Amino acid sequence: MTYCIATNDEQETRMFAEKMAKHLQSNDVLLLEGDLGAGKTTFTKGIAAGLGVKRTVNSPTFTIIKEYQGRLPLYHMDVYRIQDAFEDLGFDEYFTGGGIVVIEWAHLIREQLPEEHLLINIARDDHEKRSITLHPVGHRYTALCEEIFA
């Protein structure tokens, strides 16, 4: 089953992600997919706000991983520039590290991802509008989607 929402602008995208963050639990893994400029980092900023992160959140394109402290730690990863999908960067330690993991361009490290996760596709419908589709994989993430869309 998939869950979909349309947002009209950046603020609505962030607000939806902020609402989602209120339901996130330790070791949740969110995989963000979408074209360049689709809103993956904007979505992550909403997650951070919902977790109570006070620092400015920006894309970790060149550092690969940024960590933020909130209600739960937020591990924000952008794996777009990883040259070798099998390079051991210790991702598995983050998946069980007690925080929320958000990975942009996650398909590039598919083999290293946990079996259960929430795949979030963000598509630009026009300059501001976005379609956000959630694909839960596993009972935890199906329950999460049901909570968010209740």
C-alpha positions as CSV (number, residue, x, y, z in Angstrom):
1,M,0.0,0.0,0.0
2,T,1.2,3.5,-0.7
3,Y,0.1,6.8,1.0
4,C,0.1,10.1,-1.0
5,I,-0.2,13.8,-0.2
6,A,0.1,16.9,-2.4
7,T,1.7,20.1,-1.1
8,N,1.3,23.5,-2.6
9,D,4.6,25.1,-1.5
10,E,7.8,24.6,0.5
11,Q,6.0,25.5,3.8
12,E,3.4,22.8,3.3
13,T,6.1,20.2,2.5
14,R,7.9,21.2,5.7
15,M,4.7,21.1,7.8
16,F,3.9,17.6,6.6
17,A,7.4,16.4,7.5
18,E,7.2,18.2,10.8
19,K,3.9,16.4,11.5
20,M,5.5,13.1,10.5
21,A,8.4,13.7,12.9
22,K,6.1,13.7,15.9
23,H,5.4,10.0,15.2
24,L,8.9,8.9,14.6
25,Q,10.7,6.5,16.9
26,S,14.2,5.5,17.7
27,N,15.9,3.7,14.8
28,D,13.4,4.8,12.1
29,V,14.9,4.9,8.6
30,L,13.5,7.2,6.0
31,L,14.7,7.0,2.4
32,L,14.2,10.1,0.3
33,E,14.1,9.9,-3.5
34,G,13.4,12.5,-6.1
35,D,15.0,14.6,-8.8
36,L,17.4,17.4,-8.0
37,G,15.4,20.2,-6.5
38,A,12.4,18.0,-5.7
39,G,12.5,19.0,-2.0
40,K,14.4,16.2,-0.2
41,T,16.3,18.7,2.0
42,T,13.2,20.8,2.6
43,F,11.5,17.6,3.8
44,T,14.4,16.9,6.1
45,K,14.2,20.4,7.5
46,G,10.6,19.6,8.5
47,I,11.6,16.4,10.1
48,A,14.3,18.3,12.1
49,A,11.8,20.9,13.2
50,G,9.4,18.2,14.4
51,L,12.2,16.6,16.4
52,G,13.1,20.0,18.0
53,V,16.4,20.4,16.3
54,K,17.6,24.0,16.8
55,R,20.5,24.1,14.4
56,T,20.2,25.1,10.7
57,V,19.7,22.0,8.6
58,N,21.3,21.9,5.1
59,S,22.3,19.2,2.7
60,P,25.3,17.1,3.6
61,T,26.2,16.7,-0.1
62,F,30.0,17.0,0.5
63,T,30.2,15.6,4.1
64,I,27.8,12.7,3.4
65,I,26.5,12.6,7.0
66,K,25.4,15.4,9.4
67,E,24.2,14.8,12.9
68,Y,21.7,17.0,14.8
69,Q,20.3,16.7,18.3
70,G,16.6,17.0,19.1
71,R,14.1,14.8,20.8
72,L,16.0,12.0,19.1
73,P,19.3,12.4,17.2
74,L,18.8,13.0,13.5
75,Y,21.3,11.5,11.1
76,H,20.9,13.2,7.7
77,M,22.8,11.5,4.9
78,D,23.2,12.5,1.3
79,V,24.9,9.6,-0.6
80,Y,24.7,11.2,-4.1
81,R,28.5,11.6,-4.3
82,I,29.5,8.2,-3.0
83,Q,31.7,6.6,-5.7
84,D,31.4,3.0,-4.5
85,A,28.1,1.7,-3.3
86,F,29.8,-0.9,-1.3
87,E,32.2,1.5,0.5
88,D,31.9,0.8,4.2
89,L,31.1,4.1,5.8
90,G,29.5,2.5,8.9
91,F,25.9,3.2,7.9
92,D,24.7,0.1,9.8
93,E,25.9,1.8,13.0
94,Y,23.5,4.7,12.4
95,F,20.6,2.4,11.6
96,T,20.8,1.0,15.2
97,G,22.2,4.2,16.8
98,G,19.0,5.2,18.5
99,G,18.2,8.1,16.2
100,I,16.2,8.9,13.1
101,V,18.1,8.2,9.8
102,V,17.1,10.2,6.7
103,I,19.0,9.3,3.5
104,E,18.8,11.3,0.3
105,W,19.5,9.3,-2.9
106,A,19.2,6.0,-0.9
107,H,18.9,3.8,-4.0
108,L,22.7,4.4,-4.5
109,I,23.4,2.3,-1.4
110,R,20.5,-0.1,-1.7
111,E,22.6,-3.1,-0.6
112,Q,23.5,-1.5,2.7
113,L,19.9,-0.4,3.7
114,P,17.9,-2.1,6.4
115,E,15.2,-4.5,5.1
116,E,12.4,-2.4,6.8
117,H,12.2,1.3,6.1
118,L,9.9,4.1,4.8
119,L,10.6,5.0,1.2
120,I,9.5,8.6,0.4
121,N,9.3,9.7,-3.2
122,I,9.0,13.5,-3.7
123,A,8.0,14.7,-7.2
124,R,7.8,18.3,-8.4
125,D,4.4,18.9,-10.0
126,D,5.2,22.4,-10.9
127,H,7.5,25.2,-9.5
128,E,6.1,24.9,-6.0
129,K,3.7,22.0,-5.9
130,R,4.9,18.5,-4.8
131,S,3.5,15.0,-4.7
132,I,4.8,13.0,-1.8
133,T,4.3,9.3,-1.9
134,L,5.2,7.1,1.1
135,H,5.9,3.4,0.5
136,P,6.2,1.6,3.9
137,V,8.3,-1.6,4.0
138,G,7.6,-3.6,7.2
139,H,4.9,-3.5,9.9
140,R,6.5,-0.5,11.8
141,Y,6.3,1.7,8.7
142,T,2.8,0.7,7.8
143,A,1.7,1.5,11.3
144,L,3.6,4.9,11.0
145,C,1.8,5.8,7.8
146,E,-1.6,4.8,9.3
147,E,-0.9,7.1,12.3
148,I,0.1,10.0,10.1
149,F,-2.8,9.7,7.7
150,A,-5.4,8.9,10.4
